[in-house]
Amino acid sequence: MLVKEKIKEPIREEMKKFEPFFKAQLKTRIPLLDIITNYLLRRKGKQMRPMLVFLSAKINGKIDEPTYIAATLIELLHTATLIHDDVVDETYQRRGYFSINALWKSKVAVLVGDFFLSKGLLTALDNDQIGVLKIVSHAVKEMSEGELLQIEKSRKLDITEEVYFDIITKKTATLIAACTQAGAYSVNASEEAINTMKEFGQNLGIAFQIKDDLFDYEKNSMIGKPTGNDIKEKKMTLPLIYALNTSTPSERRKVLSLVRKYHKNEKKVEEIIEFVKQKGGLEYTKEKMLEYSQKAIDCLASYEDSSAKESLMHFVEYTINRKK
């Protein structure tokens, strides 16, 4: 059985019920909006966020309607942020599909993003799920701060390892932590259990983002070489930060100059990637990824063995071993 299937096994029925529940929240009387929401529903991804909500609920109690509301709220707000991100980044494809702004232009995309955001808020308020709304709203705030911090640092290229972890915690880990925290909250788990699941999600999220950052330096099966996309966007990720920290002042100046002036030049990007490899940037980054994945697993130690616990451990395994 594939790892993804193993992860889903304890919540297979819940995930089947979730799909129509989620779809029901998006019904409108506006034909254009219905066309766009149906397009988004058809191209849904792996649904890892709802799965985390349901697994975190199941390991802590009995799943009921509040868990479906929590998963729906997170999917709605996450979708809203992705739509808005595509507009800001002028991205015209996501996971092999055209983005909303590519098909219906930026104005429509922003309004659709606003619709998803408002539906998320109303879903929580209409069902008196204020606690879950607080959890998810805090995550969205942190994500916005993380994006702005990364933009600021990419302009100055003065990012430290400490700032890098601050950025990825805010940008990526807070939403995953919101999934696991909200799942536990939705089944009335104790405050200690809710905090433990939040910590689990945060460590998982950091490991997830570090893995993403490693992809930039590893061979891409489509083109047979590293993409270097982060370097092209002047994003300073852990492999490069570590390499710069172990360099001489002259090496550092040279590489930062390449990133600043020649980040669009394929040959120069390859030169930077080779520099990172020679300085042990990839090995160090992999060590950090394994460190955070182990921290996530350690968070589950207090729970008795169960299918949900096993699936969450498989989730950690999948995160650090995935190919894309």
Secondary structure, 3 states (H helix, E strand, C coil): CCHHHHHHHHHHHHHHHHHHHHHHCCCCCCHHHHHHHHHHHHCCCCCHHHHHHHHHHHCCCCCCHHHHHHHHHHHHHHHHHHHHHHHHCCCCEECCEECHHHHHHHHHHHHHHHHHHHHHHHHHHHCCCHHHHHHHHHHHHHHHHHHHHHHHHHHHCCCCHHHHHHHHHHHHHHHHHHHHHHHHHHCCCCHHHHHHHHHHHHHHHHHHHHHHHHHCCCCCCCCCCCCCHHHHCCCCCHHHHHHHHCCCHHHHHHHHHHHHHHCCCHHHHHHHHHHHHHCCHHHHHHHHHHHHHHHHHHHCCCCCCCHHHHHHHHHHHHHHHCCC
